[in-house]
């Protein structure tokens, strides 16, 4: 077949004639148009409205940006969350009832509006608009406000000249239709004595073929104070599906989008200022930098053209660990976990988030990579939004990297993050070395190896330092992992056992010295163990990667289940075996009876539901904890139903143990392992899970773990041992 020919449709063989009904009548010459005109179909409302601004938080961000460009100092957002949530429940219940009655195809209430008297109001004290500006500026869809009369992008600042404007694309005015079906705009210009109002209704606009055929009645209110100036947007007939965001989510979105704005701009939701969660930062790069005094970076776009270089400002900072040595309860509470939406680089242009958070080109092989979980990088790069071509994608969810400007900036910021990670690692080395020397718990667990040679002791401390750098020496993980890893260094397990048996201290030292010859052999065996475990870690990494690429939206839970059955330590480095795997709940209870020495003749439930994995954690005296694990395919997003399934297993296990142990308390916890949903997920199940996770605390009985978190945790635990032992081996050679 010639390369320029497409294969024939097998259902339409060569030589066949078109059906007669596909041939239209020839247009008479006098009816053929002499010219064609461009029409903007009403479907644009859906494309640029609900499809682009599907959450109320993103919708509100557009109106806040408009207020900023209008030189406003205050923006007030009024939402009755209690009424909205109550109305949503009623709308969804009605949808389910209609589905059950056969009057509705499905139970989705995505587009069903809430009652019209439930509204969202956005009020700002910007310069406002007069009637001509509403017609020629606000209602001009895709108008670029930065272009002057000569077609040049010279209008980069607001009317006052104090601010660089955010607006450029001219589609943010449609954002209201992402959250509501009815919009009313009221605005008054300073210097005028009247206000102008008009209303836009989604269904009416949608009913016309061409958007330009729509008109909106203007309503004027006269005799207003000449100095008064404002704009008010009222959204009503709110879309049920767009009202999923909680007050905290909206606050976080707006704070993240506009966090680096000047102090002369204040956003409030129901009277409460929008602000990012306060974080206790332990290290900043460049040293001494702050949001008010950032570092200066420069990147060359064209190596042959010095004038092509652009400047940007940046600050990279790392959250302090809440479980570091020396922290008290109050300090730990202040050191909140760094949320996912603040990890990595956020690039701002003209005061607004343009990209991120993202690790850009940072990869897991970078030194101290695990510290990215605690790293925030803020970049101010106004230049990327001042080129003739717009590099920010229409939805404002990122920068288009298919151009030399963004690509060069991305590379430069990545290098800065690499440097910051390296410098932060050096800082943590100093902090944790001092902590290990001062921490009483660490002193106790190091006692058994005091009789070993200095190199062995240094290797042991190096392992402790790596764990302490990541989690803090007061963390549960450190206290669980440190003794186990020490046991793998130079026969310390044997020495510990001798101490427990009250062997003569002199004999212990003598035995320790005599066992020195075994050190190299033990170390070799341990390295084999660690490297074997690395194969399992790589297999877990592969499942995670495939779940996000080639096998996305596909179910392959069994592969994950088999991998964790064969390698229980992937769930937690302290786990060496499991109690049951994919067994009915009745069997789980019977196994618990056996392990915990409960009377086997007692009645046990015949429940057939099947938790994936169950672990029993115990010390030398008694059982302390039962861990229930529920696994889901790495290719499918976790949802709230999965969490409820796990919670049900926990409840059943806890009830069984409470029945058997009246006075003794055994903690029952659960891990839901799979693919965490993205914060931008649109499904109710994903959003419900995200909301539930936001309410998890230190005492929560459940935890949701992404596969990538397991990979990073396992790498940290085992690569630390390999690095420390290899280093000791090289020193001996």
C-alpha angles and dihedrals in degrees: 000000000000111000093238094057125087119222116264121256103256089216090057107048125203115279095023117135126233114257112264093240091064092064111088127206116269114258114242113246094244093056097052112105118245092211138012129232129208117244127195107218119219089241085082087078090064094043097046097030123038097012092052101035102035095153127060090230092062090044092054091048090064093054091046089053090051089052091050092051088050090060093251118166096195134036119187120195117194119197129158098214094179093056092043093053092046092050092047091056091051093048092050092047090052090049091053091047091051090049091052090047091053095242093110131050096222140000095246114126095188097130100025109119126227118236111296094240090066105087144168117220126197113191126182136175096223124136091277129212134272123216095271093050091050090053100040101032114020097039094043101101115218091007110157105223092198096065117098128210090278094054094253123131096238099126096087098141137063123258092272092048090231097109139044105234121243098202120093114128099061095220101096090090087070091057091093090069088060089069105021144029096217128049129184120191123195121179140167128193122220108250094032126097097213139063126218126219133181136165132220122200119199097212093050094048091045091054092065121080096217120043092213090065091069122100130184125209113245118224119196129197113199137203097039123154110280093225094052117109131171148126124221125191118193120192119196138166084048116206110247095220094051094056096073097107118104122217089259092051093050091047091050093048095049093042091050092047097048104019097125097052120127120271090252092076121073127183119195132185111203089338096311116115116241111239140152119257112270112251129193104229118202101186135022130194124238088036111253095016121140137176087266093047110033130175118264121235132183130199129189113223094188116026090207094052117061092187090062091071117110129202127223138175125233145174127189119193138173128219117239116243113252090216100052120131113277098026119130128206093269093051092047091054091052091051094074120182114272104250119231092248089064100046118105130003125339114190118204128194124186091355097305134098109263102168140012159303086243139144086222107197096345111128134194093256092070115112112263089008093155089066088072086086086071099036127105120185120188119191126187108201109161091166094072089065096048102065121107089249117061111238096183113091115243094252089052089231095125150335122280103245094193092096133073095244098058093036092054093046091049092052093048095049090047090055090049091052090050090053092046092050090051094048091045090053090055090050092050090049090061094043096048095042088058091044093052090052092051103035113103095206091053091048090056097049091047093056095089093059098047089100093058126093121279094253092055091048091050090051090052092049090047090058091049090048093054092051092044093050091056103039108013125252092262094055124111090236092056092048091050100041102038098068092044094052092045089056088062094057119089102327095302088145089063092047092049090052091051091053091050088054089053093242115179108276091227090055091050092056091046093049091046091055092046091052093054090096089062093057098090093048093049091048091051091051091049092051089053089052093050093046091049088053090050088063089057091047090053090050089053090048090052092053090051093049094047091048088060097041130015097015100035113148090013127119117238102143093138092066091054091045092052092048093052092044090055092042110032091168089072088076092048127351090230094060115096100166142004131235099221137357123206092336126146115268090248090060090047090056091047091052090048088052090053097046095042092043095241118162103277092203092066117105112272127195119259091211109153099200110120126220111200100229134001124193131188116210114200141165125214093281110040147342112284106176143012116208121201117196126198117191129201132185114281088225097060128065117248114244137193092264089064090053091049089051090054092045089054091054090050092050093049093048092047092049091051093051093045089054092052098039112043098175104019117083119214115186116231117198134169139214121204106200124191140076114336112221120248116253087242094056111133101204119103091226093056094044092047089054092048089051091049091049091052088063095052114117138183091277097047115131092215135056131187113216127191117216090241089059090054090049094051093044093050092047092051093050097047104031088055090060094046094048093048095048094045089050091053091047092052091049091054091051 
